[in-house]
Amino acid sequence: MRILLTNDDGVKSPSIKALFDALSGLHQVKMIAPAKPQNATSHSLTLRHPLKVKNIGKDKMCVYGTPTDCVILAIYNLLEELPELVISGVNLGPNLGDDVTYSGTVGAAIEGTIIGIPSVALSFYELKDPDFHAATKFVLKLIEIIKDKKELFTDVLLNVNIPNSPKGVRITKLGKREYENVVERKNKEYLIGGERKELLEAGTDFDACSKGYISITPLRTDLTCYETIKTLKSWKF
C-alpha cells in the first residue's frame, strides 16, 4: 500500500521514525514531515512565503512548514504516485475531545481527507514512555482492515489515541475537557495553558483511553449542522 507518513512533532520525532521503520518493510512509505515541531498548528497552511523542502534520506523529506503544507506539497508535487493512505503521527501526546481542533496531527489528516485520500490521525495517550511497539502493531493491523474500505472515508477521517499496553479497541465520540487558569499573566506577557480536567463520560475518547483502550473516533470534515438548517430557514430575516 502506498502510504504518506507525516506528523506535527517534526521529522526528528522518535515516534515517526519507529512507525516509518515498521511500515517500510510491508508498504511503500514516504515520510514528508515538518522540519521543526508544529504542535497546535491545527489545519493552518503557509501562504505568505515560499516553502523549502529538503531530502533527508531514502523516501524521507522535511518541509519548512506546517503538517497541512506537507500533505499538500506531497500530493500535488513531491510524490510521483498518489498515496492510498495518509497517516499523521504518532503524536507524542493525546489528541482527545475538543483539543482535536487545535491539533496539527489531526489537521494533516483533515487535509488528506479533503483531497480525497483515506486518512488517519494517531496519538499516544500517555506523555511518558509511549509504547512504540503497541502503536506500530496496532497500525499494521488497522491498515489491513481499512485498505479495502475506501468508501467509508468520504468526508471522514479516523482520530486514534493509543494508551500503553492497550486492552483492546473502543469506537468513541469526542469527549470534553474543563480548563482552569487558562491564561497566566507575567508582567506584560501572557501564557496560554492552564490545568485540564477530563470529563470521563461513557462512550467518549477520554473514558476509553483512561480505562486502557485504544480510542477510534470518526471525524467529519463537513462541519454543517444539518439539524439546525430547518430551524434557521424558519427565521424571518
C-alpha positions as CSV (number, residue, x, y, z in Angstrom):
1,M,0.0,0.0,0.0
2,R,1.3,3.5,-0.8
3,I,1.4,5.5,2.4
4,L,2.2,9.1,3.1
5,L,3.5,9.5,6.6
6,T,3.6,12.9,8.3
7,N,3.2,14.4,11.8
8,D,3.3,17.7,13.7
9,D,6.2,16.8,16.1
10,G,8.7,17.1,13.2
11,V,11.0,14.6,11.3
12,K,13.2,14.1,14.4
13,S,10.4,12.6,16.5
14,P,11.2,9.1,17.6
15,S,7.6,8.0,17.0
16,I,7.5,8.9,13.3
17,K,10.9,7.1,12.9
18,A,9.6,4.0,14.6
19,L,6.4,4.0,12.5
20,F,8.4,4.5,9.3
21,D,10.7,1.6,10.1
22,A,7.8,-0.7,11.0
23,L,5.7,0.1,7.9
24,S,8.5,0.3,5.3
25,G,9.1,-3.4,5.2
26,L,5.5,-4.1,4.2
27,H,4.3,-1.0,2.4
28,Q,5.6,1.8,0.1
29,V,6.1,4.6,2.7
30,K,7.1,8.1,2.0
31,M,7.8,10.3,5.0
32,I,7.2,14.0,4.4
33,A,7.0,15.8,7.7
34,P,7.7,19.3,9.2
35,A,11.4,20.2,9.7
36,K,10.6,21.5,13.1
37,P,7.8,20.9,15.7
38,Q,4.4,22.3,14.6
39,N,2.2,21.4,17.5
40,A,-1.1,23.2,17.8
41,T,-1.0,24.5,14.3
42,S,-4.4,22.9,13.5
43,H,-5.2,23.0,9.8
44,S,-3.1,26.0,9.0
45,L,-1.1,26.4,5.8
46,T,1.6,28.7,4.7
47,L,0.6,31.4,2.1
48,R,2.9,34.4,2.5
49,H,6.3,32.9,1.8
50,P,7.9,30.1,-0.2
51,L,8.3,26.7,1.4
52,K,11.7,25.0,1.5
53,V,11.8,21.2,1.1
54,K,14.9,19.1,1.9
55,N,15.7,15.4,1.3
56,I,16.9,13.8,4.5
57,G,17.2,10.2,3.4
58,K,15.7,7.5,1.3
59,D,11.9,8.1,1.0
60,K,12.2,10.9,3.6
61,M,11.8,14.7,3.2
62,C,11.2,17.6,5.5
63,V,9.2,20.7,4.8
64,Y,9.8,24.0,6.5
65,G,6.1,24.5,7.1
66,T,3.0,23.0,8.8
67,P,1.7,19.5,8.6
68,T,-1.0,20.7,6.2
69,D,1.7,22.1,4.0
70,C,3.4,18.7,4.0
71,V,0.3,16.9,2.7
72,I,-0.4,19.5,0.1
73,L,3.1,19.5,-1.3
74,A,3.4,15.7,-1.1
75,I,0.2,15.1,-3.1
76,Y,0.4,17.9,-5.6
77,N,4.1,18.0,-6.3
78,L,6.6,15.7,-4.4
79,L,5.1,12.3,-4.9
80,E,5.1,10.5,-8.3
81,E,2.1,8.5,-7.3
82,L,-0.9,9.4,-5.1
83,P,-0.8,7.8,-1.7
84,E,-3.6,5.4,-0.9
85,L,-3.5,6.3,2.8
86,V,-2.3,9.3,4.8
87,I,-1.1,8.6,8.3
88,S,-0.4,11.5,10.6
89,G,1.5,10.7,13.8
90,V,2.2,9.1,16.1
91,N,1.8,12.3,18.1
92,L,3.7,12.5,21.4
93,G,0.7,13.2,23.5
94,P,-3.1,12.8,23.2
95,N,-5.5,14.5,20.8
96,L,-8.8,14.0,22.5
97,G,-12.1,15.8,22.8
98,D,-12.2,19.5,21.9
99,D,-8.4,19.5,21.5
100,V,-8.6,18.0,18.1
101,T,-9.5,21.4,16.7
102,Y,-6.0,22.7,17.7
103,S,-4.1,19.6,16.6
104,G,-1.6,19.8,13.7
105,T,-1.7,15.9,13.7
106,V,-5.4,16.0,13.1
107,G,-5.0,18.9,10.7
108,A,-2.8,16.9,8.3
109,A,-5.4,14.1,8.3
110,I,-8.1,16.6,7.6
111,E,-6.2,17.8,4.6
112,G,-5.8,14.3,3.3
113,T,-9.5,13.7,3.7
114,I,-10.4,16.9,1.9
115,I,-8.2,15.9,-1.0
116,G,-10.0,12.5,-1.2
117,I,-7.5,10.1,0.4
118,P,-8.3,7.9,3.4
119,S,-6.6,9.5,6.4
120,V,-5.8,8.6,10.0
121,A,-4.5,10.7,12.9
122,L,-2.6,8.8,15.5
123,S,-1.6,9.9,19.0
124,F,-0.2,8.5,22.2
125,Y,-2.4,8.8,25.3
126,E,0.5,8.7,27.7
127,L,3.0,11.5,27.6
128,K,5.6,9.5,29.5
129,D,7.3,6.4,27.9
130,P,4.9,5.9,25.0
131,D,4.5,2.3,23.8
132,F,6.0,2.3,20.3
133,H,5.6,-1.4,19.9
134,A,1.9,-1.3,20.8
135,A,1.3,1.6,18.4
136,T,3.1,0.1,15.4
137,K,1.4,-3.3,16.0
138,F,-2.0,-1.7,16.0
139,V,-1.3,0.5,13.0
140,L,-0.2,-2.5,10.9
141,K,-3.5,-4.3,11.8
142,L,-5.6,-1.1,11.1
143,I,-4.1,-0.8,7.7
144,E,-5.1,-4.3,6.8
145,I,-8.6,-3.7,8.0
146,I,-9.2,-0.4,6.1
147,K,-7.3,-0.9,2.9
148,D,-10.4,-2.2,1.1
149,K,-12.8,0.1,2.7
150,K,-12.1,3.4,1.0
151,E,-15.8,4.1,0.6
152,L,-16.1,4.7,4.3
153,F,-13.6,7.6,4.2
154,T,-15.6,10.1,2.1
155,D,-15.6,13.2,4.2
156,V,-14.5,11.1,7.3
157,L,-11.1,10.6,9.0
158,L,-10.2,8.4,12.0
159,N,-8.8,10.0,15.1
160,V,-6.9,7.3,17.1
161,N,-5.4,7.6,20.6
162,I,-3.3,4.7,21.9
163,P,-2.6,4.0,25.6
164,N,0.3,1.9,26.7
165,S,-0.4,-1.9,26.8
166,P,-3.9,-1.4,25.4
167,K,-6.6,-3.8,26.5
168,G,-8.5,-3.6,23.2
169,V,-10.3,-1.1,21.0
170,R,-13.3,1.1,21.5
171,I,-15.2,3.2,19.0
172,T,-15.9,6.5,20.6
173,K,-17.2,10.0,20.3
174,L,-15.3,13.2,21.2
175,G,-15.3,14.0,24.9
176,K,-15.0,17.2,26.8
177,R,-12.4,18.9,29.0
178,E,-12.7,21.6,31.6
179,Y,-9.9,24.2,31.9
180,E,-8.8,26.3,34.8
181,N,-6.3,29.2,34.9
182,V,-6.3,29.3,31.1
183,V,-4.3,32.5,30.8
184,E,-1.4,33.3,33.1
185,R,0.0,36.9,33.1
186,K,3.7,37.5,33.7
187,N,4.4,41.2,33.8
188,K,3.3,42.4,30.4
189,E,3.3,39.0,28.8
190,Y,0.7,36.2,28.8
191,L,0.9,32.4,28.7
192,I,-1.9,30.3,27.4
193,G,-2.2,26.9,29.1
194,G,-3.8,26.1,32.4
195,E,-4.9,22.9,34.2
196,R,-7.1,20.5,32.4
197,K,-9.7,18.1,33.8
198,E,-11.1,15.3,31.6
199,L,-14.8,14.6,31.9
200,L,-15.0,10.8,31.7
201,E,-18.4,10.4,30.2
202,A,-19.2,6.9,29.0
203,G,-18.6,6.4,25.3
204,T,-16.1,9.2,24.9
205,D,-12.5,9.0,23.8
206,F,-11.3,10.2,27.3
207,D,-13.2,7.4,29.0
208,A,-11.9,4.7,26.7
209,C,-8.2,5.8,27.0
210,S,-8.4,6.3,30.7
211,K,-9.5,2.6,31.0
212,G,-6.7,1.4,28.9
213,Y,-8.4,1.1,25.5
214,I,-7.4,2.4,22.1
215,S,-10.0,5.0,21.1
216,I,-11.1,5.4,17.5
217,T,-13.3,8.4,16.8
218,P,-14.6,9.1,13.3
219,L,-14.5,12.8,12.5
220,R,-16.3,14.6,9.6
221,T,-14.7,17.4,7.6
222,D,-18.2,18.7,6.8
223,L,-18.9,21.0,9.8
224,T,-22.5,21.7,8.7
225,C,-25.1,21.2,11.4
226,Y,-27.9,19.8,9.3
227,E,-30.3,19.5,12.2
228,T,-30.3,23.3,12.5
229,I,-30.9,24.2,8.9
230,K,-34.7,23.7,9.1
231,T,-34.8,26.0,12.2
232,L,-32.8,28.7,10.5
233,K,-35.0,28.6,7.4
234,S,-38.0,29.4,9.6
235,W,-36.4,32.7,10.9
236,K,-37.7,35.9,9.4
237,F,-34.8,37.9,8.0
